[in-house]
């Protein structure tokens, strides 16, 4: 819920890093992504979680299977924020 409040108040947000599953009673990362896109249609999402959640995130963003290190997440975020200069995907 804090993330949604931040989306409302922030001037510029380009990327959301979230888990596909949260604690009971909290919206999951997929729901958070859909709500974020309604507020900021161009936002990108990086999901980090157990590989069994990959099917729930397809088409909504990039996925990294846990466990991952902070440097791996930073590298993925950096790549996602780089402009597409080649016109294709790597």
C-alpha positions, 0 to 999 in steps of 0.5 A: 500500500505504501508503493501505491501512495508513493506512485500518487505522490512521486514526480517521476517513477520509471520502474517498479521492483516487486515480488509476485507474492506478498504476505496474506492481506496485502495485494500481490506484486501482480496486482500492484503492477496492474494498479501502478500501470493504471496510474502510470501507463509507461511504468516497467516492472521487475518481479523477483520471486520463486520461479513457480510465480513466473506464469502469473507475471508473463506479459507484465514485466521482467522476471528474476527467479530467487535467490538473487543478489543485490548486484544482479537486481541492480544490473537488471534494473540498469538494463531495463532503464537503458534506452533501446538504441538498437531497435531490437531485443537482446 
